[in-house]
């Protein structure tokens, strides 16, 4: 059985394949859908939640998207925790920075 990260990777690979087969850039898809290219990239990498009213616009731009992929994109994206990231000095010192202190 696939782990959540393996399943997510499979979905992301299929989403990227749909984009590739349409031969469109994120900016082209964004222009066709009225979205930003960053949001389109996040959607196609499962880093953002697809809203129902956006799904029709995205499907019009990428007809290769299956019902299953649209359904997966409407689910909350998976978030992961990387313990190595917390060891990065810029990250673990950030909470003690003056910007995090409420005056």
C-alpha positions, -999 to 999 in steps of 0.1 A, spaced: 0 0 0 13 35 -9 22 59 19 5 93 18 37 109 4 40 83 -24 3 88 -33 7 125 -33 38 122 -55 17 100 -79 -10 126 -81 15 154 -86 32 134 -114 -2 130 -131 -10 167 -127 24 176 -142 18 152 -171 -15 168 -178 2 202 -180 30 188 -201 6 171 -226 -13 204 -230 21 220 -238 12 251 -217 32 271 -191 19 281 -158 16 316 -171 -5 305 -201 -28 285 -179 -31 315 -155 -40 338 -184 -67 314 -196 -82 309 -161 -79 343 -147 -57 330 -119 -21 339 -110 7 317 -123 19 311 -87 -15 298 -77 -17 276 -108 17 261 -100 6 255 -64 -25 238 -76 -6 215 -100 19 206 -73 -9 199 -47 3 227 -25 -30 246 -26 -67 237 -23 -88 239 -56 -121 257 -51 -151 244 -69 -156 275 -90 -120 274 -101 -122 237 -111 -143 245 -142 -118 271 -154 -88 248 -148 -105 219 -166 -113 242 -196 -76 251 -198 -64 216 -191 -89 191 -205 -66 162 -197 -75 166 -160 -96 136 -150 -124 136 -125 -101 118 -100 -74 145 -103 -99 173 -99 -113 155 -68 -78 151 -54 -71 188 -60 -102 197 -40 -89 179 -10 -68 199 15 -31 195 4 -8 173 24 17 191 46 48 175 58 74 182 85 111 180 78 130 177 111 162 188 93 146 221 85 142 229 122 179 225 127 186 253 102 199 283 123 178 308 105 147 288 113 152 278 149 164 313 159 135 331 142 111 328 171 136 347 193 141 375 167 128 410 176 102 407 149 84 380 169 82 400 201 49 419 206 55 452 222 
